[in-house]
Amino acid sequence: MHQQQNPNSQMKNSNQMPAQQSHSAHEIYDVKEVLGGLIGTMEHYKIYEQGIQDQNLKTILNKQHQHLKQTYNTLVDAYQSGQRPPQPTTTYNMELSNDVTYGLTPGQPKSPKENPSQLNDECYSGFMLGHLKQCASGATMAALEATNPVVRRVLQDSIPNICEMAYEIFLYQNDNGYYQVAQFDQQTQDQLLNGFTKASQQQH
């Protein structure tokens, strides 16, 4: 019976192997998780699109879905070839302003919805934000120790874009009163902000 060679039985440098083989085992698993997370996000976006009422949120969803698909395809190319993908990562630009509304207004306590018909734009935008936070975290963890330099670069370049998408959803939620932003009183805030001092620049 043919016995498969153990790739760990001989030490090799990355420049001694083809690009498509220059992946560590943990990198393959990590990127597999990232790709699975991107697929899940895109599939859920398609489900949410049917229920979203606000045209602005639907526009954001479709724009983000398109960019996530491009990110996914670029990462798949790099993952499988180990080489520079034909479609590089591009920059995602959100269209909302950075204005944030601070403060809390009283509202009804929240509880889980019991029926899909109760889901609304607050729910859908919250789901979107959750998916994007998971994607950003997964890509960051995978990029920190990816052995293939091209895969690492694609992951690194994708992270700011996913962060931008998540921030765009945060701003949408804040603008619609779904995500309220609390603040400390001035004394507490000042005490916390001034709780640090700069390190000395003096060379020893």
C-alpha positions as CSV (number, residue, x, y, z in Angstrom):
1,M,0.0,0.0,0.0
2,H,1.3,3.5,-0.9
3,Q,2.2,5.4,2.2
4,Q,1.7,9.2,2.1
5,Q,4.8,11.2,2.9
6,N,4.7,13.1,6.1
7,P,5.3,16.8,5.2
8,N,6.6,17.4,8.7
9,S,9.4,14.8,8.6
10,Q,11.8,17.1,6.7
11,M,12.5,20.8,7.4
12,K,12.0,23.0,4.3
13,N,12.3,26.8,3.7
14,S,9.5,28.5,2.0
15,N,11.7,29.3,-1.0
16,Q,12.2,25.6,-1.5
17,M,8.6,24.8,-2.3
18,P,6.0,25.9,-4.9
19,A,3.9,28.9,-3.9
20,Q,0.6,26.9,-3.8
21,Q,2.2,24.7,-1.1
22,S,3.7,27.4,1.1
23,H,0.9,27.3,3.7
24,S,1.1,26.2,7.3
25,A,-1.6,23.8,8.6
26,H,-2.9,26.5,11.0
27,E,-3.1,29.1,8.2
28,I,-5.2,26.7,6.0
29,Y,-7.6,26.2,8.9
30,D,-7.7,29.9,9.8
31,V,-8.4,31.0,6.2
32,K,-10.9,28.3,5.8
33,E,-12.8,29.8,8.8
34,V,-12.5,33.3,7.3
35,L,-13.8,32.1,3.9
36,G,-16.7,30.3,5.7
37,G,-17.5,33.5,7.6
38,L,-17.6,35.5,4.4
39,I,-19.9,33.0,2.8
40,G,-22.2,33.0,5.8
41,T,-22.3,36.8,5.8
42,M,-23.1,37.0,2.1
43,E,-25.8,34.3,2.4
44,H,-27.4,36.0,5.4
45,Y,-27.3,39.4,3.6
46,K,-29.5,37.8,0.8
47,I,-32.0,36.7,3.5
48,Y,-32.0,40.1,5.1
49,E,-32.5,41.9,1.8
50,Q,-36.0,40.4,1.5
51,G,-37.1,41.8,4.8
52,I,-35.4,45.2,4.9
53,Q,-37.9,48.1,4.5
54,D,-35.5,51.1,4.5
55,Q,-34.1,51.7,1.0
56,N,-31.0,53.3,2.5
57,L,-30.2,50.2,4.5
58,K,-30.9,48.0,1.4
59,T,-28.5,50.1,-0.7
60,I,-25.8,49.7,2.0
61,L,-26.4,46.0,2.1
62,N,-26.1,45.6,-1.6
63,K,-23.0,47.7,-1.8
64,Q,-21.4,45.7,1.0
65,H,-22.4,42.4,-0.4
66,Q,-20.7,43.3,-3.7
67,H,-17.5,44.2,-1.9
68,L,-17.6,41.1,0.3
69,K,-18.0,38.9,-2.8
70,Q,-14.9,40.6,-4.4
71,T,-13.0,40.1,-1.1
72,Y,-14.0,36.5,-1.0
73,N,-12.9,35.8,-4.6
74,T,-9.5,37.6,-4.1
75,L,-8.9,35.6,-1.0
76,V,-9.8,32.3,-2.7
77,D,-7.4,33.1,-5.5
78,A,-4.5,33.8,-3.1
79,Y,-5.4,30.8,-0.9
80,Q,-5.4,28.3,-3.7
81,S,-2.4,29.7,-5.8
82,G,-0.3,31.2,-3.1
83,Q,0.4,33.9,-5.6
84,R,-0.7,37.5,-6.2
85,P,-4.4,37.3,-7.3
86,P,-5.5,38.8,-10.6
87,Q,-8.1,41.0,-8.8
88,P,-6.4,42.8,-5.9
89,T,-8.2,44.1,-2.9
90,T,-9.9,47.4,-3.4
91,T,-10.9,50.1,-0.9
92,Y,-14.4,50.2,0.5
93,N,-15.7,53.8,0.9
94,M,-18.8,54.3,3.0
95,E,-21.1,57.2,2.1
96,L,-22.4,58.1,5.5
97,S,-20.9,61.0,7.5
98,N,-19.0,60.4,10.7
99,D,-21.4,62.4,12.8
100,V,-22.4,60.5,15.9
101,T,-25.4,61.3,18.2
102,Y,-24.5,61.0,21.9
103,G,-27.0,60.4,24.7
104,L,-29.7,58.0,25.8
105,T,-33.4,58.3,25.4
106,P,-35.8,56.0,27.3
107,G,-37.3,53.1,25.4
108,Q,-39.0,49.8,25.8
109,P,-36.8,46.9,27.2
110,K,-35.7,44.5,24.5
111,S,-36.4,40.8,24.3
112,P,-36.0,38.2,21.6
113,K,-38.5,38.2,18.7
114,E,-40.8,35.2,18.7
115,N,-41.7,35.3,15.0
116,P,-39.8,36.2,11.8
117,S,-42.6,38.6,10.9
118,Q,-41.5,40.8,13.9
119,L,-38.0,41.3,12.5
120,N,-37.4,44.9,11.4
121,D,-34.6,47.1,10.1
122,E,-33.2,47.5,13.6
123,C,-32.8,43.7,13.8
124,Y,-31.4,43.3,10.3
125,S,-28.8,46.1,10.7
126,G,-27.8,44.5,14.1
127,F,-27.4,41.1,12.4
128,M,-25.2,42.8,9.7
129,L,-23.0,44.4,12.3
130,G,-22.6,41.1,14.1
131,H,-21.5,39.3,11.0
132,L,-19.0,42.0,10.1
133,K,-17.5,42.1,13.5
134,Q,-17.0,38.3,13.3
135,C,-15.4,38.7,9.8
136,A,-13.0,41.4,11.0
137,S,-12.0,39.4,14.0
138,G,-11.4,36.2,12.0
139,A,-9.4,38.0,9.3
140,T,-7.3,39.7,11.9
141,M,-6.5,36.5,13.8
142,A,-5.7,34.7,10.6
143,A,-3.4,37.5,9.3
144,L,-1.3,37.6,12.5
145,E,0.4,34.2,11.7
146,A,-0.3,33.5,8.1
147,T,2.9,32.0,6.6
148,N,2.1,32.7,2.9
149,P,3.0,36.4,2.3
150,V,0.4,36.9,-0.4
151,V,-2.4,35.4,1.7
152,R,-1.3,37.5,4.7
153,R,-1.3,40.7,2.6
154,V,-4.8,40.0,1.2
155,L,-6.1,39.3,4.7
156,Q,-4.4,42.5,6.1
157,D,-5.7,44.6,3.2
158,S,-9.3,43.3,3.7
159,I,-9.5,44.1,7.4
160,P,-9.8,47.9,7.1
161,N,-12.5,47.5,4.5
162,I,-14.6,45.2,6.8
163,C,-14.0,47.6,9.7
164,E,-15.3,50.4,7.4
165,M,-18.4,48.4,6.6
166,A,-19.1,47.7,10.3
167,Y,-18.6,51.3,11.2
168,E,-21.1,52.2,8.4
169,I,-23.7,50.0,9.9
170,F,-23.0,51.5,13.4
171,L,-23.5,55.0,12.0
172,Y,-26.7,53.9,10.3
173,Q,-28.0,52.4,13.5
174,N,-27.0,55.4,15.6
175,D,-28.6,57.8,13.1
176,N,-31.9,55.8,13.4
177,G,-31.8,55.6,17.2
178,Y,-31.1,51.8,17.2
179,Y,-27.6,52.2,18.7
180,Q,-27.5,54.8,21.4
181,V,-24.1,56.0,22.6
182,A,-23.8,56.6,26.3
183,Q,-21.1,59.0,27.8
184,F,-19.5,59.4,31.2
185,D,-20.1,62.5,33.2
186,Q,-17.4,65.1,32.5
187,Q,-15.5,64.5,35.8
188,T,-15.3,60.7,35.3
189,Q,-14.3,61.1,31.6
190,D,-11.6,63.6,32.5
191,Q,-10.2,61.4,35.2
192,L,-10.1,58.4,32.9
193,L,-8.6,60.3,30.0
194,N,-5.9,61.9,32.2
195,G,-5.0,58.6,33.9
196,F,-2.0,58.2,31.6
197,T,1.2,60.1,30.9
198,K,3.5,59.7,27.9
199,A,6.5,57.4,28.1
200,S,10.0,59.0,28.1
201,Q,11.6,59.3,24.7
202,Q,15.1,59.4,26.4
203,Q,17.5,56.7,25.0
204,H,19.2,54.6,27.6
